[in-house]
Amino acid sequence: MAEVKSVGDWMAERGMTLQVLVEASGLDPRVVEAIACGRYTPSPQQRQRLAAVLGVSVEQVAWGHQAEVTQLYGHGPQFGRSP
């Protein structure tokens, strides 16, 4: 079974800087930083580019948010329809 790690973990294991990942992938620096920090879930094309630069398969990278979403909008279920 393949080992699954975050983009940041794969970068650390390979001694790769964010700048190298940005230049090799050709993606926007802000997007790559957000992906590496776990604040952004990349598209399938972005996943393929980053995985190729890291030298792993797309399935070996844990994509998605790592930070807990804390900002909720609205007034809650007491206003309007509730389930």
DSSP file (Angstrom, degrees, kcal/mol; ACC not computed):
  #  RESIDUE AA STRUCTURE BP1 BP2  ACC     N-H-->O    O-->H-N    N-H-->O    O-->H-N    TCO  KAPPA ALPHA  PHI   PSI    X-CA   Y-CA   Z-CA
    1    1 A M              0   0    0      0, 0.0     2,-0.1     0, 0.0     0, 0.0   0.000 360.0 360.0 360.0 135.3    0.0    0.0    0.0
    2    2 A A        -     0   0    0      1,-0.1     2,-0.3    57,-0.0     0, 0.0  -0.418 360.0-112.2 -73.9 143.6    1.3    3.4   -1.0
    3    3 A E        -     0   0    0     -2,-0.1     2,-0.5     1,-0.0    -1,-0.1  -0.595  28.7-148.9 -76.5 132.6    2.2    5.9    1.8
    4    4 A V        +     0   0    0     -2,-0.3     2,-0.3    57,-0.1    57,-0.2  -0.912  26.7 158.5-108.9 125.8   -0.1    8.9    1.8
    5    5 A K  B     -a   61   0A   0     55,-2.2    57,-2.7    -2,-0.5     2,-0.1  -0.912  40.5 -98.4-138.2 163.9    1.2   12.3    3.0
    6    6 A S     >  -     0   0    0     -2,-0.3     4,-2.3    55,-0.2     5,-0.2  -0.326  39.6-105.9 -76.0 166.3    0.3   16.0    2.6
    7    7 A V  H  > S+     0   0    0     55,-0.4     4,-2.5    28,-0.3     5,-0.2   0.917 122.7  52.6 -58.7 -43.8    2.1   18.2    0.0
    8    8 A G  H  > S+     0   0    0     28,-0.5     4,-2.3    27,-0.2    -1,-0.2   0.880 108.7  49.5 -60.7 -39.7    4.0   19.8    2.9
    9    9 A D  H  > S+     0   0    0      2,-0.2     4,-2.4     1,-0.2    -1,-0.2   0.904 111.1  48.7 -66.9 -41.3    5.2   16.5    4.2
   10   10 A W  H  X S+     0   0    0     -4,-2.3     4,-1.7     2,-0.2    -2,-0.2   0.898 111.4  51.0 -64.7 -39.5    6.3   15.3    0.7
   11   11 A M  H  X>S+     0   0    0     -4,-2.5     5,-2.7    -5,-0.2     4,-0.8   0.933 111.1  47.6 -62.4 -45.2    8.2   18.7    0.2
   12   12 A A  H ><5S+     0   0    0     -4,-2.3     3,-0.7     1,-0.2    -2,-0.2   0.904 109.8  52.8 -63.1 -41.7    9.9   18.3    3.6
   13   13 A E  H 3<5S+     0   0    0     -4,-2.4    -1,-0.2     1,-0.2    -2,-0.2   0.849 115.9  40.2 -63.0 -33.8   10.9   14.7    2.8
   14   14 A R  H 3<5S-     0   0    0     -4,-1.7    -1,-0.2    -5,-0.2    -2,-0.2   0.464 109.2-120.7 -94.9  -1.7   12.5   15.7   -0.5
   15   15 A G  T <<5 +     0   0    0     -4,-0.8     2,-0.4    -3,-0.7    -3,-0.2   0.839  58.8 156.9  66.9  32.6   14.0   18.9    0.9
   16   16 A M      < -     0   0    0     -5,-2.7    -1,-0.2    -6,-0.2     2,-0.2  -0.751  33.5-141.8 -97.2 135.0   12.0   21.0   -1.6
   17   17 A T     >  -     0   0    0     -2,-0.4     4,-1.9    -3,-0.1     5,-0.1  -0.477  24.9-113.0 -88.3 164.8   11.2   24.6   -1.1
   18   18 A L  H  > S+     0   0    0      1,-0.2     4,-2.5     2,-0.2     5,-0.2   0.889 117.2  56.4 -62.4 -39.9    7.9   26.3   -2.0
   19   19 A Q  H  > S+     0   0    0      1,-0.2     4,-2.5     2,-0.2    -1,-0.2   0.892 106.3  49.2 -61.5 -41.3    9.7   28.3   -4.7
   20   20 A V  H  > S+     0   0    0      2,-0.2     4,-2.6     1,-0.2     5,-0.2   0.916 111.5  49.5 -64.3 -42.9   11.0   25.2   -6.4
   21   21 A L  H  X S+     0   0    0     -4,-1.9     4,-1.9     2,-0.2     6,-0.3   0.898 111.9  48.9 -63.3 -41.0    7.5   23.6   -6.3
   22   22 A V  H  X>S+     0   0    0     -4,-2.5     4,-2.2     2,-0.2     5,-0.6   0.949 114.3  44.4 -63.0 -50.2    6.0   26.8   -7.8
   23   23 A E  H  <5S+     0   0    0     -4,-2.5    -2,-0.2     1,-0.2    -1,-0.2   0.898 116.3  45.7 -64.6 -41.4    8.6   27.0  -10.6
   24   24 A A  H  <5S+     0   0    0     -4,-2.6    -1,-0.2    -5,-0.2    -2,-0.2   0.833 117.8  42.6 -72.9 -32.0    8.5   23.4  -11.5
   25   25 A S  H  <5S-     0   0    0     -4,-1.9    -2,-0.2    -5,-0.2    -1,-0.2   0.778  94.3-139.0 -85.8 -27.1    4.7   23.1  -11.5
   26   26 A G  T  <5 +     0   0    0     -4,-2.2     2,-0.2     1,-0.3    -3,-0.1   0.642  56.0 135.5  76.9  13.6    4.0   26.4  -13.3
   27   27 A L      < -     0   0    0     -5,-0.6    -1,-0.3    -6,-0.3    -2,-0.1  -0.501  67.8 -80.6 -92.0 164.0    1.1   27.2  -10.9
   28   28 A D     >  -     0   0    0     -2,-0.2     4,-2.3     1,-0.1     3,-0.3  -0.397  37.6-130.4 -61.6 133.7    0.3   30.5   -9.3
   29   29 A P  H  > S+     0   0    0      0, 0.0     4,-2.4     0, 0.0     5,-0.2   0.856 106.6  52.7 -57.1 -37.5    2.5   31.0   -6.2
   30   30 A R  H  > S+     0   0    0      2,-0.2     4,-2.1     1,-0.2     5,-0.1   0.886 110.1  48.3 -66.9 -37.0   -0.4   31.9   -4.0
   31   31 A V  H  > S+     0   0    0     -3,-0.3     4,-2.4     2,-0.2    -1,-0.2   0.925 111.8  48.6 -68.3 -44.7   -2.3   28.7   -5.0
   32   32 A V  H  X S+     0   0    0     -4,-2.3     4,-2.7     1,-0.2    -2,-0.2   0.908 111.8  49.9 -63.2 -41.7    0.7   26.5   -4.4
   33   33 A E  H  X S+     0   0    0     -4,-2.4     4,-1.9    -5,-0.2    -1,-0.2   0.924 111.3  48.5 -62.1 -43.9    1.3   28.1   -0.9
   34   34 A A  H  <>S+     0   0    0     -4,-2.1     5,-3.1     2,-0.2     6,-0.8   0.886 113.0  48.0 -64.3 -38.9   -2.4   27.6    0.0
   35   35 A I  H ><5S+     0   0    0     -4,-2.4     3,-1.1     4,-0.2   -28,-0.3   0.934 111.5  49.6 -65.6 -46.3   -2.3   23.9   -1.1
   36   36 A A  H 3<5S+     0   0    0     -4,-2.7   -28,-0.5     1,-0.3    -2,-0.2   0.822 112.9  47.5 -63.8 -31.4    1.0   23.3    0.8
   37   37 A C  T 3<5S-     0   0    0     -4,-1.9    -1,-0.3    -5,-0.2    -2,-0.2   0.504 115.9-114.7 -88.0  -4.6   -0.5   24.8    3.9
   38   38 A G  T < 5S+     0   0    0     -3,-1.1    28,-2.3    -4,-0.5    29,-1.1   0.746  84.7 115.8  80.2  23.6   -3.8   22.8    3.6
   39   39 A R  S   <S+     0   0    0     -5,-3.1     2,-0.3    26,-0.2    -4,-0.2   0.406  70.9  44.8-102.2   0.9   -6.0   25.9    3.0
   40   40 A Y        -     0   0    0     -6,-0.8    24,-0.5    24,-0.3    -2,-0.2  -0.998  67.9-140.1-148.9 137.2   -7.0   25.0   -0.6
   41   41 A T        -     0   0    0     -2,-0.3    -6,-0.1    22,-0.1    22,-0.0  -0.891  32.7-136.5 -99.2 116.1   -8.2   21.9   -2.3
   42   42 A P        -     0   0    0      0, 0.0    21,-0.0     0, 0.0   -10,-0.0  -0.246  13.7-109.4 -75.1 159.0   -6.7   21.7   -5.8
   43   43 A S     >  -     0   0    0      1,-0.1     4,-2.4     4,-0.0     5,-0.2  -0.284  39.3 -99.1 -73.4 167.4   -8.4   20.8   -9.0
   44   44 A P  H  > S+     0   0    0      0, 0.0     4,-2.1     0, 0.0     5,-0.1   0.877 125.4  50.5 -57.8 -38.1   -7.5   17.5  -10.7
   45   45 A Q  H  > S+     0   0    0      2,-0.2     4,-2.1     1,-0.2     5,-0.2   0.913 110.6  48.5 -67.3 -42.1   -5.1   19.2  -13.1
   46   46 A Q  H  > S+     0   0    0      1,-0.2     4,-2.4     2,-0.2     5,-0.2   0.887 109.9  53.2 -64.1 -38.3   -3.3   21.0  -10.3
   47   47 A R  H  X S+     0   0    0     -4,-2.4     4,-2.7     1,-0.2     5,-0.2   0.921 108.6  49.3 -61.6 -44.9   -3.1   17.7   -8.4
   48   48 A Q  H  X S+     0   0    0     -4,-2.1     4,-2.1     1,-0.2    -2,-0.2   0.915 111.9  48.3 -62.2 -43.7   -1.4   16.0  -11.4
   49   49 A R  H  X S+     0   0    0     -4,-2.1     4,-1.9     2,-0.2    -2,-0.2   0.931 115.1  43.8 -63.2 -46.3    1.1   18.8  -11.8
   50   50 A L  H  X S+     0   0    0     -4,-2.4     4,-2.3     1,-0.2    -2,-0.2   0.909 113.0  50.7 -68.2 -42.1    2.1   18.9   -8.2
   51   51 A A  H  X>S+     0   0    0     -4,-2.7     5,-2.3    -5,-0.2     4,-1.1   0.895 109.4  52.1 -62.5 -39.5    2.3   15.1   -7.8
   52   52 A A  H  <5S+     0   0    0     -4,-2.1     3,-0.4    -5,-0.2    -1,-0.2   0.912 110.3  47.8 -63.1 -42.7    4.5   14.9  -10.9
   53   53 A V  H  <5S+     0   0    0     -4,-1.9    -1,-0.2     1,-0.2    -2,-0.2   0.887 112.9  48.7 -64.9 -38.5    6.9   17.5   -9.4
   54   54 A L  H  <5S-     0   0    0     -4,-2.3    -1,-0.2    -5,-0.1    -2,-0.2   0.644 111.6-123.3 -76.9 -13.8    7.0   15.7   -6.1
   55   55 A G  T  <5S+     0   0    0     -4,-1.1     2,-0.3    -3,-0.4    -3,-0.2   0.802  74.0 105.7  77.3  29.9    7.6   12.4   -7.9
   56   56 A V  S   <S-     0   0    0     -5,-2.3    -1,-0.3    -6,-0.1     2,-0.1  -0.837  74.1 -96.0-131.3 169.3    4.6   10.6   -6.5
   57   57 A S    >   -     0   0    0     -2,-0.3     3,-1.4     1,-0.1     4,-0.2  -0.482  35.7-112.3 -82.6 160.7    1.2    9.5   -7.7
   58   58 A V  G >  S+     0   0    0      1,-0.3     3,-1.2     2,-0.2     5,-0.1   0.837 117.8  59.3 -59.9 -33.2   -1.8   11.6   -7.2
   59   59 A E  G 3  S+     0   0    0      1,-0.2    -1,-0.3     3,-0.1     4,-0.1   0.673  95.3  63.5 -71.8 -16.8   -3.2    8.9   -4.8
   60   60 A Q  G <  S+     0   0    0     -3,-1.4   -55,-2.2   -56,-0.1     2,-0.5   0.468  90.1  80.9 -86.9  -0.9   -0.1    9.3   -2.5
   61   61 A V  B <  S-a    5   0A   0     -3,-1.2     2,-1.1    -4,-0.2   -55,-0.2  -0.904  76.1-136.1-110.5 132.9   -1.0   12.9   -1.6
   62   62 A A        -     0   0    0    -57,-2.7   -55,-0.4    -2,-0.5     2,-0.2  -0.749  32.5-168.3 -84.4 100.6   -3.5   13.8    1.0
   63   63 A W        +     0   0    0     -2,-1.1     2,-0.2    -5,-0.1   -22,-0.1  -0.536  36.1  53.9 -88.1 155.8   -5.4   16.6   -0.7
   64   64 A G  S    S-     0   0    0    -24,-0.5   -24,-0.3    -2,-0.2     2,-0.2  -0.482  88.5 -31.4 116.4 177.5   -7.8   18.9    1.0
   65   65 A H        +     0   0    0     -2,-0.2   -26,-0.2   -26,-0.1   -27,-0.1  -0.451  36.2 178.1 -74.0 137.9   -8.2   21.2    3.9
   66   66 A Q        +     0   0    0    -28,-2.3     2,-0.3    -2,-0.2    -1,-0.1   0.549  61.9  83.5-108.7 -18.1   -6.2   20.5    7.0
   67   67 A A  S    S-     0   0    0    -29,-1.1     2,-0.2     1,-0.1    -2,-0.0  -0.679  86.3-112.9 -90.2 141.0   -7.4   23.6    8.9
   68   68 A E        -     0   0    0     -2,-0.3     2,-0.6     1,-0.1    -2,-0.1  -0.505  27.0-121.9 -71.4 136.2  -10.7   23.5   10.7
   69   69 A V        +     0   0    0     -2,-0.2    -1,-0.1     1,-0.2     3,-0.0  -0.708  40.6 165.4 -79.9 119.4  -13.4   25.8    9.2
   70   70 A T        +     0   0    0     -2,-0.6     2,-0.8     1,-0.1    -1,-0.2   0.601  45.3  86.1-113.6 -15.5  -14.4   28.1   12.0
   71   71 A Q        +     0   0    0      2,-0.0     2,-0.4     0, 0.0    -1,-0.1  -0.793  53.0 178.2 -95.3 114.7  -16.3   30.9   10.3
   72   72 A L        -     0   0    0     -2,-0.8     2,-0.3     2,-0.1    -2,-0.0  -0.927  14.9-147.5-114.1 138.5  -20.0   30.1    9.9
   73   73 A Y        +     0   0    0     -2,-0.4     3,-0.2     2,-0.0     2,-0.2  -0.769  53.4  43.1-106.5 151.0  -22.4   32.5    8.3
   74   74 A G  S    S-     0   0    0     -2,-0.3    -2,-0.1     1,-0.1     0, 0.0  -0.475  87.2 -83.2 108.6 178.9  -26.0   32.9    9.2
   75   75 A H        -     0   0    0      1,-0.3     3,-0.3    -2,-0.2    -1,-0.1   0.409  68.5-109.1-105.4  -0.2  -28.0   33.0   12.3
   76   76 A G    >   -     0   0    0     -3,-0.2     3,-1.4     1,-0.2    -1,-0.3  -0.330  48.2 -53.5  97.9 177.1  -28.5   29.3   13.0
   77   77 A P  T 3  S+     0   0    0      0, 0.0    -1,-0.2     0, 0.0    -3,-0.0   0.643 119.5  76.2 -71.2 -14.2  -31.4   27.0   12.8
   78   78 A Q  T 3  S+     0   0    0     -3,-0.3     2,-0.5     1,-0.1    -2,-0.1   0.692  90.6  64.5 -71.5 -14.1  -33.6   29.1   15.0
   79   79 A F  S <  S-     0   0    0     -3,-1.4    -4,-0.1     2,-0.1     2,-0.1  -0.938 113.1 -20.9-109.8 125.3  -34.2   31.4   12.1
   80   80 A G  S    S-     0   0    0     -2,-0.5     2,-0.1     2,-0.0     0, 0.0  -0.396 114.3  -2.4  80.4-158.2  -36.0   30.1    9.1
   81   81 A R        -     0   0    0     -2,-0.1    -2,-0.1     2,-0.0    -3,-0.0  -0.427  62.2-170.7 -72.1 139.6  -36.3   26.5    8.2
   82   82 A S              0   0    0     -2,-0.1    -2,-0.0    -4,-0.1    -4,-0.0  -0.947 360.0 360.0-127.1 153.8  -34.7   23.9   10.4
   83   83 A P              0   0    0      0, 0.0    -2,-0.0     0, 0.0    -1,-0.0   0.502 360.0 360.0 -68.3 360.0  -34.3   20.2    9.7
